[in-house]
Amino acid sequence: MESSVMQNLVTQFFSVDHERLDFLFRMYRENKKNQRYKAVLLFDKFSEGLKRHIRWEEELLFPMFEKANGLKGAGPTMVMRQEHDQIEAILEEIGEGLKNDDHSEALENALLELLLLHNEKEEQVLYVQCDRALTKEQLLALFLDM
């Protein structure tokens, strides 16, 4: 019998990474008014980490999940990819605004709202399905490739 950690490895790993990224974004927002230099560094780390997280999903996790379930760019991964495109577009807008000292609270709020809904779908649905569908060997390949 597999341990509960092994049974939920995808959910646990990617959910903890969501928490790490949420923390970086919160710290950026707390520092942006009084410590601009620190805020820019925090946003850069957040943006870089979120883009890496998306790459892990789109280039490694999603293709494995699709193959295991006989999907070809359809189903829940298609929706997640569309949302990733929206997330990355907002990230770029915020990043450009920071370069020009023109940060938008509305954009940040839009990103936060999108991430909350997106992460919930991944954590409650997609990751759970991945944990059920992927074998130990596939999980090993996933984490070795990351």
Protein Blocks (a to p, Z undefined) as FASTA:
>chain_A
ZZfklmmmmmmmmmmmmmmmmmmmmmmmmmmmmmmmlmmmmmmmmmmmmmmmmmmmmmmm
mmmmmmmnopahiajllmmmmmmmmmmmmmmmmmmmmmnopacfklmmmmmmmmmmmmmm
mmmmmmmmmmmmpcfklmmmmmmmZZ
